[in-house]
């Protein structure tokens, strides 16, 4: 890997806040943190500007009340309708009333976001978040 050096100028207060960010996340130095922030933005850009035919990956994490009538069946039904995109799903019992599910997905951006919106809109789903990531093929 050929590393390039460059300088960055910023206000002192912003740099102090960035250094706190680095310490809280256990980065060894500013360079590592800056590389990760840039990669995050490139992954975000990849999701928005994905080339036709390319897949994206992500995790849909949601918390729901498993006592809500028909919700569990509805969640299973929607995941079965997207069976080509759902790679795996992990179900966790948080307490007597609440469950957390993490569903790993791969497919076209529109299809994955559509699935996340369908889950999020179901009555009894208390929180739903799509975490976007990359297949890693185009990230340095």
Contact map, one row per residue, 1 for C-alpha under 8 A:
11100000000000000000000000000000000000000000000000000000000000000000000000000000000000000000000000000000000000000000000000000000000000000000
11110000000000000000000000000000000000000000000000000000000000000000000000000000000000000000000000000000000000000000000000000000000000000000
11111000000000000000000000000000000000000000000000000000000000000000000000000000000000000000000000000000000000000000000000000000000000000000
01111100000000000000000000000000000000000000000000000000000000000000000000000000000000000000000000000000000000000000000000000000000000000000
00111110000000000000000000000000000000000000000000000000000000000000000000000000000000000000000000000000000000000000000000000000000000000000
00011111000000000000000000000000000000000000000000000000000000000000000000000000000000000000000000000000000000000000000000000000000000000000
00001111100000000000000000000000000000000000000000000000000000000000000000000000000000000000000000000000000000000000000000000000000000000000
00000111110000000000000000000000000000000000000000000000000000000000000000000000000000000000000000000000000000000000000000000000000000000000
00000011111000000000000000000000000000000000000000000000000000000000000000000000000000000000000000000000000000000000000000000000000000000000
00000001111101100000000000000000000000000000000000000000000000000000000000000000000000000000000000000000000000000000000000000000000000000000
00000000111111100000000000000000000000000000000000000000000000000000000000000000000000000000000000000000000000000000000000000000000000000000
00000000011111110000000000000000000000000000000000000000000000000000000000000000000000000000000000000000000000000000000000000000000000000000
00000000001111111000000000000000000000000000000000000000000000000000000000000000000000000000000000000000000000000000000000000000000000000000
00000000011111111100000000000000000000000000000000000000000000000000000000000000000000000000000000000000000000000000000000000000000000000000
00000000011111111110000000000000000000000000000000000000000000000000000000000000000000000000000000000000000000000000000000000000000000000000
00000000000111111111000000000000000000000000000000000000000000000000000000000000000000000000000000000000000000000000000000000000000000000000
00000000000011111111100000000000000000000000000000000000000000000000000000000000000000000000000000000000000000000000000000000000000000000000
00000000000001111111110000000000000000000000000000000000000000000000000000000000000000000000000000000000000000000000000000000000000000000000
00000000000000111111111000000100000000000000000000000000000000000000000000000000000000000000000000000000000000000000000000000000000000000000
00000000000000011111111100000000000000000000000000000000000000000000000000000000000000000000000000000000000000000000000000000000000000000000
00000000000000001111111110000000000000000000000000000000000000000000000000000000000000000000000000000000000000000000000000000000000000000000
00000000000000000111111111111100100000000000000000000000000000000000000000000000000000000000000000000000000000000000000000000000000000000000
00000000000000000011111111100000000000000000000000000000000000000000000000000000000000000000000000000000000000000000000000000000000000000000
00000000000000000001111111100000000000000000000000000000000000000000000000000000000000000000000000000000000000000000000000000000000000000000
00000000000000000000111111100000000000000000000000000000000000000000000000000000000000000000000000000000000000000000000000000000000000000000
00000000000000000000011111110000000000000000000000000000000000000000000000000000000000000000000000000000000000000000000000000000000000000000
00000000000000000000011111111101100000000000000000000000000000000000000000000000000000000000000000000000000000000000000000000000000000000000
00000000000000000000010001111101000000000000000000000000000000000000000000000000000000000000000000000000000000000000000000000000000000000000
00000000000000000000010000111111100000000000000000000000000000000000000000000000000000000000000000000000000000000000000000000000000000000000
00000000000000000010010000111111110000000000000000000000000000000000000000000000000000000000000000000000000000000000000000000000000000000000
00000000000000000000000000001111111000000000000000000000000000000000000000000000000000000000000000000000000000000000000000000000000000000000
00000000000000000000000000111111111100000000000000000000000000000000000000000000000000000000000000000000000000000000000000000000000000000000
00000000000000000000010000101111111110000000000000000000000000000000000000000000000000000000000000000000000000000000000000000000000000000000
00000000000000000000000000000111111111000000000000000000000000000000000000000000000000000000000000000000000000000000000000000000000000000000
00000000000000000000000000000011111111100000000000000000000000000000000000000000000000000000000000000000000000000000000000000000000000000000
00000000000000000000000000000001111111110000000000000000000000000000000000000000000000000000000000000000000000000000000000000000000000000000
00000000000000000000000000000000111111111000000000000000000000000000000000000000000000000000000000000000000000000000000000000000000000000000
00000000000000000000000000000000011111111100000000000000000000000000000000000000000000000000000000000000000000000000000000000000000000000000
00000000000000000000000000000000001111111110000000000000000000000000000000000000000000000000000000000000000000000000000000000000000000000010
00000000000000000000000000000000000111111111000000000000000000000000000000000000000000000000000000000000000000000000000000000000000000000000
00000000000000000000000000000000000011111111100000000000000000000000000000000000000000000000000000000000000000000000000000000000000000000000
00000000000000000000000000000000000001111111110000000000000000000000000000000000000000000000000000000000000000000000000000000000000000000010
00000000000000000000000000000000000000111111111000000000000000000000000000000000000000000000000000000000000000000000000000000000000111000010
00000000000000000000000000000000000000011111111100000000000000000000000000000000000000000000000000000000000000000000000000000000000110000000
00000000000000000000000000000000000000001111111111000000000000000000000000000000000000000000000000000000000000000000000000000000000000000000
00000000000000000000000000000000000000000111111111000000000000000000000000000000000000000000000000000000000000000000000000000000000001000000
00000000000000000000000000000000000000000011111111000001000000000000000000000000000000000000000000000000000010000000000000000000000100000000
00000000000000000000000000000000000000000001111111000000000000000000000000000000000000000000000000000000000010000000000000000000000000000000
00000000000000000000000000000000000000000000111111100000000000000000000000000000000000000000000000000000000000000000000000000000000000000000
00000000000000000000000000000000000000000000111111110110000000000000000000000000000000000000000000000000000010000000000000000000000000000000
00000000000000000000000000000000000000000000000011111100000000000000000000000000000000000000000000000000000000000000000000000000000000000000
00000000000000000000000000000000000000000000000001111100000000000000000000000000000000000000000000000000000000000000000000000000000000000000
00000000000000000000000000000000000000000000000000111110000000000000000000000000000000000000000000000000000100000000000000000000000000000000
00000000000000000000000000000000000000000000000001111111000000000000000000000000000000000000000000000000001100000000000000000000000000000000
00000000000000000000000000000000000000000000000001001111100000000000000000000000000000000000000000000000011110000000000000000000000000100000
00000000000000000000000000000000000000000000001000000111110000000000000000000000000000000000000000000000011110000000000000000000000111100000
00000000000000000000000000000000000000000000000000000011111000000000000000000000000000000000000000000001111000000000000000000000000111100000
00000000000000000000000000000000000000000000000000000001111100000000000000000000000000000000000000000001110000000000000000000000011111000000
00000000000000000000000000000000000000000000000000000000111110000000000000000000000000000000000000000111100000000000000000000000011100000000
00000000000000000000000000000000000000000000000000000000011111000000000000000000000000000000000000001111100000000001000000000001111000000000
00000000000000000000000000000000000000000000000000000000001111100000000000000000000000000000000000011110000000000000000000000001111000000000
00000000000000000000000000000000000000000000000000000000000111110000000000000000000000000000000000011100000000000000000100001111100000000000
00000000000000000000000000000000000000000000000000000000000011111000000000000000000000000000000001111000000000000000000000001111000000000000
00000000000000000000000000000000000000000000000000000000000001111100000000000000000000000000000001110000000000000000000000011110000000000000
00000000000000000000000000000000000000000000000000000000000000111111000000000000000000000000000011100000000000000000000000011100000000000000
00000000000000000000000000000000000000000000000000000000000000011111101100000000000000000000000011100000000000000000000000010000000000000000
00000000000000000000000000000000000000000000000000000000000000001111101000000000000000000000000010000000000000000000000000000000000000000000
00000000000000000000000000000000000000000000000000000000000000001111111100000000000000000000000000000000000000000000000000110000000000000000
00000000000000000000000000000000000000000000000000000000000000000111111100000000000000000000000000000000000000000000000000000000000000000000
00000000000000000000000000000000000000000000000000000000000000000001111111000000000000000000000000000000000000000000000000000000000000000000
00000000000000000000000000000000000000000000000000000000000000000111111111100000000000000000000000000000000000000000000001110000000000000000
00000000000000000000000000000000000000000000000000000000000000000101111111110000000000000000000000000000000000000000000000000000000000000000
00000000000000000000000000000000000000000000000000000000000000000000011111111000000000000000000000000000000000000000000000000000000000000000
00000000000000000000000000000000000000000000000000000000000000000000011111111100000000000000000000000000000000000000000000000000000000000000
00000000000000000000000000000000000000000000000000000000000000000000001111111110000000000000000000000000000000000000001000000000000000000000
00000000000000000000000000000000000000000000000000000000000000000000000111111111000000000000000000000000000000000000000000000000000000000000
00000000000000000000000000000000000000000000000000000000000000000000000011111111100000000000000000000000000000000000000000000000000000000000
00000000000000000000000000000000000000000000000000000000000000000000000001111111110000000000000000000000000000000010011000000000000000000000
00000000000000000000000000000000000000000000000000000000000000000000000000111111111001000000000000000000000000000010000000000000000000000000
00000000000000000000000000000000000000000000000000000000000000000000000000011111111000000000000000000000000000000000000000000000000000000000
00000000000000000000000000000000000000000000000000000000000000000000000000001111111000000000000000000000000000000000000000000000000000000000
00000000000000000000000000000000000000000000000000000000000000000000000000000111111111000000000000000000000000000010000000000000000000000000
00000000000000000000000000000000000000000000000000000000000000000000000000000011111111100000000000000000000000000000000000000000000000000000
00000000000000000000000000000000000000000000000000000000000000000000000000000000011111100000000000000000001000000000000000000000000000000000
00000000000000000000000000000000000000000000000000000000000000000000000000000000011111100000000000000000111000010000000000000000000000000000
00000000000000000000000000000000000000000000000000000000000000000000000000000010011111111000000000000011110000000000000000000000000000000000
00000000000000000000000000000000000000000000000000000000000000000000000000000000001111111000000000000011110000000000000000000000000000000000
00000000000000000000000000000000000000000000000000000000000000000000000000000000000001111100000000000011100000000000000000000000000000000000
00000000000000000000000000000000000000000000000000000000000000000000000000000000000001111110000000001111000000000000000000000000000000000000
00000000000000000000000000000000000000000000000000000000000000000000000000000000000000011111000000001110000000000000000000000000000000000000
00000000000000000000000000000000000000000000000000000000000000000000000000000000000000001111100000111100000000000000000000000000000000000000
00000000000000000000000000000000000000000000000000000000000000000000000000000000000000000111110000111000000000000000000000000000000000000000
00000000000000000000000000000000000000000000000000000000000000000000000000000000000000000011111101110000000000000000000000000000000000000000
00000000000000000000000000000000000000000000000000000000000000000000000000000000000000000001111111110000000000000000000000000000000000000000
00000000000000000000000000000000000000000000000000000000000000000000000000000000000000000000111111100000000000000000000000000000000000000000
00000000000000000000000000000000000000000000000000000000000000000000000000000000000000000000111111000000000000000000000000000000000000000000
00000000000000000000000000000000000000000000000000000000000000001110000000000000000000000000011111100000000000000000000000000000000000000000
00000000000000000000000000000000000000000000000000000000000000111100000000000000000000000000111111110000000000000000000000000000000000000000
00000000000000000000000000000000000000000000000000000000000000111100000000000000000000000011111011111000000000000000000000000000000000000000
00000000000000000000000000000000000000000000000000000000000011110000000000000000000000000011110001111100000000000000000000000000000000000000
00000000000000000000000000000000000000000000000000000000000111100000000000000000000000001111000000111110000000000000000000000000000000000000
00000000000000000000000000000000000000000000000000000000001111000000000000000000000000001110000000011111000000000000000000000000000000000000
00000000000000000000000000000000000000000000000000000000001110000000000000000000000001111100000000001111100000000000000000000000000000000000
00000000000000000000000000000000000000000000000000000000111100000000000000000000000001111000000000000111110000000000000000000000000000000000
00000000000000000000000000000000000000000000000000000000111100000000000000000000000011110000000000000011111000010000000000000000000000000000
00000000000000000000000000000000000000000000000000000011110000000000000000000000000011100000000000000001111100010000000000000000000000000000
00000000000000000000000000000000000000000000000000000111100000000000000000000000000110000000000000000000111110110000000000000000000000000000
00000000000000000000000000000000000000000000000000001111000000000000000000000000000000000000000000000000011111110000000000000000000000000000
00000000000000000000000000000000000000000000001101000011000000000000000000000000000000000000000000000000001111111000000000000000000000000000
00000000000000000000000000000000000000000000000000000000000000000000000000000000000000000000000000000000000111111100000000000000000000000000
00000000000000000000000000000000000000000000000000000000000000000000000000000000000000000000000000000000001111111110000000000000000000000000
00000000000000000000000000000000000000000000000000000000000000000000000000000000000010000000000000000000111111111111000000000000000000000000
00000000000000000000000000000000000000000000000000000000000000000000000000000000000000000000000000000000000011111111100000000000010000000000
00000000000000000000000000000000000000000000000000000000000000000000000000000000000000000000000000000000000001111111110000000000000000000000
00000000000000000000000000000000000000000000000000000000000000000000000000000110010000000000000000000000000000111111111000000000000000000000
00000000000000000000000000000000000000000000000000000000000100000000000000000000000000000000000000000000000000011111111100000001110000000000
00000000000000000000000000000000000000000000000000000000000000000000000000000000000000000000000000000000000000001111111110000000000000000000
00000000000000000000000000000000000000000000000000000000000000000000000000000100000000000000000000000000000000000111111111000000000000000000
00000000000000000000000000000000000000000000000000000000000000000000000000100100000000000000000000000000000000000011111111001001000000000000
00000000000000000000000000000000000000000000000000000000000001000000000000000000000000000000000000000000000000000001111111001111100000000000
00000000000000000000000000000000000000000000000000000000000000000000000000000000000000000000000000000000000000000000111111101000000000000000
00000000000000000000000000000000000000000000000000000000000000000000001000000000000000000000000000000000000000000000011111111000000000000000
00000000000000000000000000000000000000000000000000000000000000000001001000000000000000000000000000000000000000000000000011111000000000000000
00000000000000000000000000000000000000000000000000000000000000011101001000000000000000000000000000000000000000000000000001111100000000000000
00000000000000000000000000000000000000000000000000000000000001111000000000000000000000000000000000000000000000000000001111111111000000000000
00000000000000000000000000000000000000000000000000000000000001111000000000000000000000000000000000000000000000000000000100011111000000000000
00000000000000000000000000000000000000000000000000000000000001110000000000000000000000000000000000000000000000000000000100001111100000000000
00000000000000000000000000000000000000000000000000000000000111100000000000000000000000000000000000000000000000000001001100001111110000000000
00000000000000000000000000000000000000000000000000000000000111000000000000000000000000000000000000000000000000000001000100000011111000000000
00000000000000000000000000000000000000000000000000000000011110000000000000000000000000000000000000000000000000001001000000000001111100000000
00000000000000000000000000000000000000000000000000000000011110000000000000000000000000000000000000000000000000000000000000000000111110000000
00000000000000000000000000000000000000000011001000000001111000000000000000000000000000000000000000000000000000000000000000000000011111000000
00000000000000000000000000000000000000000011000000000001110000000000000000000000000000000000000000000000000000000000000000000000001111100000
00000000000000000000000000000000000000000010010000000001110000000000000000000000000000000000000000000000000000000000000000000000000111111010
00000000000000000000000000000000000000000000000000000011100000000000000000000000000000000000000000000000000000000000000000000000000011111100
00000000000000000000000000000000000000000000000000000000000000000000000000000000000000000000000000000000000000000000000000000000000001111110
00000000000000000000000000000000000000000000000000000000000000000000000000000000000000000000000000000000000000000000000000000000000001111110
00000000000000000000000000000000000000000000000000000000000000000000000000000000000000000000000000000000000000000000000000000000000000111111
00000000000000000000000000000000000000100110000000000000000000000000000000000000000000000000000000000000000000000000000000000000000001011111
00000000000000000000000000000000000000000000000000000000000000000000000000000000000000000000000000000000000000000000000000000000000000000111
